Amino acid sequence: MTPSFKYRKIVSIIVAGAMLLPILLQAQTAEQLIEQARQKLDQVNQYEAKGRMKTNVTFLKVPVATVTIYFSKPNQMRIKSEKGVSFVPKGAVSINLGQVLSAKDFTILDAGDDKVGATPVKVVKLLPNDDNSDLVLSTLYIDPAKSLVLRARTTTRENGTYELDMSYGKYSEYGLPDKIFFSFNTKDYKLPKGVTFDFDDGSTARQPAEKGKPKKGRAEIYISSYKINQPLPPGIFSSTGTR
């Protein structure tokens, strides 16, 4: 076998592999996509993340704040702000991808293809089999090449609909995003009991949105670092824990 023939054979194999890759990715079932994304998050038992959060709520002016996010399996999560208060609805904080992906009593549906930005994604819908579940529907937009959830839209009975858009960097191997864009419906949203505007650098509440216009809240979280699978402060999830 001549060197030129060997070279042509190697090139042919590489080209064939490149042509087959999109077909193989397309052949992944919705169940396989969910499992692959879940396996990444399964590596994380708990974490402490540092970052900055910008909140935009129609009836409030909230300053950019430094935040620490604490998480522990299966579903404990807390966002602690340097200002003392985080205007992210309580029901939204309790929703995390690990919990959604690890749920067993769901019907998984392949909802086709889409794009998040310029990235091709597979759309997967999760329908709970339990009619009494607070979760009504989760729609996940998964990058099949990297097994990462780029967008998640979750509807609950008690707390409305939430949408997460995520981008990933150096923590992608754990399925943990560097940037999180979180939107929620602020209709009938109430301030936590006892909270005043003292934390808001003297700012005052904005005028309510015009009647008939949708009331949307949006939080942007930019993560600077994660401490993964390291001990968390004692009592951090309790009502009397560190604030």
C-alpha positions in Angstrom: 0.0 0.0 0.0 1.5 3.3 -1.1 1.7 6.3 1.2 -0.6 8.3 -1.1 -3.2 5.5 -1.0 -3.0 5.4 2.8 -3.4 9.2 3.0 -6.5 9.1 0.7 -8.0 6.3 2.8 -7.5 8.3 6.0 -9.0 11.4 4.4 -12.0 9.4 3.2 -12.7 8.0 6.7 -12.5 11.5 8.2 -14.9 13.0 5.6 -17.3 10.1 6.1 -17.2 10.5 9.8 -18.0 14.2 9.5 -20.9 13.5 7.2 -22.3 10.9 9.5 -22.1 13.0 12.7 -25.2 15.1 12.0 -27.1 11.9 11.2 -26.0 10.3 14.5 -26.9 13.4 16.5 -30.3 13.4 14.8 -30.8 9.7 15.6 -30.6 10.4 19.3 -34.0 9.9 21.0 -35.6 12.4 23.3 -35.0 10.0 26.1 -31.2 9.7 25.3 -30.9 13.5 25.2 -32.5 13.9 28.6 -30.3 11.1 30.0 -27.1 12.7 28.6 -27.9 16.1 30.0 -28.9 14.5 33.4 -25.6 12.7 33.6 -23.7 15.9 33.6 -25.8 17.5 36.3 -25.6 14.2 38.3 -21.9 14.9 39.0 -23.0 17.9 41.2 -24.2 17.1 44.7 -24.0 20.7 45.9 -22.4 24.0 44.9 -21.9 27.5 46.0 -21.8 30.1 43.2 -20.7 33.7 43.2 -22.0 36.2 40.8 -23.9 39.4 40.0 -27.6 39.7 39.4 -29.5 42.4 37.6 -33.3 42.4 38.2 -35.9 44.2 36.0 -39.4 44.1 37.5 -42.0 46.5 36.0 -43.1 48.0 39.4 -39.7 48.1 41.1 -36.3 49.6 40.7 -33.8 47.0 42.0 -30.0 47.8 42.0 -27.5 45.3 40.6 -26.4 43.1 43.4 -23.7 40.7 44.3 -25.3 37.3 45.0 -24.3 33.9 46.2 -26.3 30.9 45.0 -26.4 27.8 47.2 -27.7 24.4 45.9 -27.9 20.9 47.4 -29.5 17.8 46.0 -32.2 17.1 45.3 -34.0 20.4 45.3 -32.6 22.8 47.9 -31.7 26.2 46.4 -31.2 29.7 47.8 -30.2 33.0 46.3 -28.6 35.3 48.9 -28.1 38.9 47.9 -25.7 41.4 49.5 -28.8 43.7 49.7 -30.6 41.2 51.9 -33.4 40.5 49.4 -33.6 38.8 46.1 -36.7 39.5 43.9 -36.9 36.1 42.3 -40.2 34.4 43.1 -40.0 31.6 45.7 -41.6 29.1 43.4 -39.0 29.9 40.7 -36.0 29.3 43.0 -37.3 25.8 43.7 -37.2 24.9 40.0 -33.8 23.6 38.9 -32.8 21.6 35.9 -31.4 18.7 37.9 -34.8 18.2 39.6 -36.6 18.4 36.2 -34.2 16.1 34.4 -34.1 13.5 37.2 -37.8 13.1 37.5 -39.0 9.6 36.6 -42.7 9.9 36.4 -42.9 11.8 33.1 -43.9 11.2 29.6 -41.1 12.4 27.3 -42.0 13.8 23.9 -39.8 14.7 20.9 -41.0 18.2 19.8 -38.7 18.5 16.8 -35.9 20.9 16.0 -35.3 24.6 16.6 -32.6 27.1 17.3 -31.5 29.1 20.3 -29.5 31.9 18.8 -27.4 30.3 16.1 -27.2 26.9 17.8 -29.4 24.0 16.5 -31.3 22.4 19.3 -33.7 19.5 19.9 -36.9 20.4 21.6 -38.1 17.9 24.3 -41.3 18.2 26.3 -41.8 16.6 29.7 -45.4 15.9 30.8 -46.0 14.7 34.3 -48.0 11.5 34.6 -49.3 12.6 38.0 -52.4 14.7 37.5 -51.8 16.3 40.9 -48.3 17.4 40.1 -47.6 21.1 40.5 -45.6 20.9 37.3 -47.8 21.2 34.3 -45.2 21.2 31.4 -41.5 21.6 30.9 -40.1 22.3 27.5 -36.3 21.9 27.1 -34.2 23.1 24.2 -31.1 20.8 24.2 -27.9 21.2 22.3 -27.4 17.6 21.1 -23.7 18.1 20.3 -22.8 19.1 23.9 -25.7 17.6 25.9 -26.5 21.0 27.4 -29.9 22.6 28.1 -29.8 26.1 26.5 -33.4 27.0 27.3 -36.1 25.7 29.6 -39.7 26.8 29.9 -41.6 25.5 32.9 -45.2 26.0 33.7 -46.5 25.2 37.2 -50.0 25.3 38.7 -49.1 27.5 41.7 -46.4 29.8 40.4 -47.0 30.4 36.7 -44.5 30.1 33.9 -40.8 30.6 34.1 -38.2 30.7 31.3 -34.5 30.1 31.6 -31.9 30.9 28.9 -28.4 29.7 29.7 -25.0 29.9 28.2 -22.0 27.9 29.3 -18.2 28.2 29.7 -15.6 26.5 31.9 -18.2 24.7 34.0 -20.0 23.1 31.0 -18.7 19.6 31.8 -20.9 19.8 35.0 -23.9 21.2 33.1 -23.6 24.5 35.1 -24.1 27.8 33.2 -22.0 30.9 33.4 -24.9 33.2 32.4 -28.6 32.7 33.3 -31.4 34.9 31.9 -34.6 34.2 33.9 -38.0 35.6 33.1 -41.3 35.3 35.0 -44.8 36.7 35.1 -45.1 39.4 37.8 -48.9 39.4 37.8 -50.1 39.4 41.4 -46.5 39.3 42.6 -46.2 40.5 46.2 -43.3 41.8 48.2 -42.1 39.4 50.9 -43.7 40.1 54.2 -42.0 42.9 56.1 -39.8 44.0 53.2 -39.3 47.8 52.6 -37.4 49.7 50.1 -34.5 50.5 52.4 -32.3 48.1 50.5 -32.9 49.9 47.3 -30.5 52.8 47.8 -33.4 55.2 48.3 -35.2 54.3 45.0 -38.9 54.2 45.0 -41.5 51.9 43.3 -42.2 52.6 39.7 -45.6 53.3 38.3 -47.6 50.2 37.6 -47.6 49.0 34.0 -50.4 50.2 31.8 -53.5 48.2 32.0 -53.6 45.4 29.5 -49.9 45.2 29.0 -48.1 42.0 30.2 -46.2 42.3 33.4 -42.9 40.5 33.0 -40.0 40.3 35.4 -36.5 39.4 34.3 -33.3 38.5 36.2 -29.9 38.2 34.7 -27.3 36.3 36.7 -23.6 36.3 35.7 -21.7 33.6 37.5 -18.0 34.3 38.2 -17.1 31.1 40.1 -18.5 27.8 41.4 -17.4 25.7 44.4 -18.6 22.3 43.4 -19.2 19.4 45.9 -17.6 21.4 48.8 -19.3 21.8 52.2 -21.9 24.5 52.5 -22.4 26.9 55.4 -24.4 25.1 58.2 -28.1 25.9 58.2 -27.9 27.9 54.9 -31.3 26.5 53.7 -33.1 27.0 57.1 -35.3 30.0 57.9 -32.9 30.9 60.6 -29.8 30.3 58.6 -27.1 32.7 57.5 -28.5 35.7 55.6 
